[in-house]
Amino acid sequence: MKATLTFDLDDYDDGIAHLRCIQSSDICMVLWNFMNNTREEVTEKALKDELDIDDAVNSAYHKLWEMLDEKSINIDKLVD
């Protein structure tokens, strides 16, 4: 079985759909790594630095943005 996707890259909505398709594997890897590796890392940092809950959440949030940036994923362009 085969599937062929066609996008009109001159069309704004098709352009976003195309970007989502070509970045889907990288997004999946970022989410997998975040879900499987980052919790422990952020927890250790929170305990070591004695962070309160807001700072710990912000630490996780910033880690996710770093991971997305490493893969050149711009969420603002994907969710327009």
Secondary structure by P-SEA (a helix, b strand, c coil): cbbbbbbccccaaaaaaaaaaaaaaaaaaaaaaaaccaaaaaaaaaaaacccaaaaaaaaaaaaaaaaaaaccccccccc
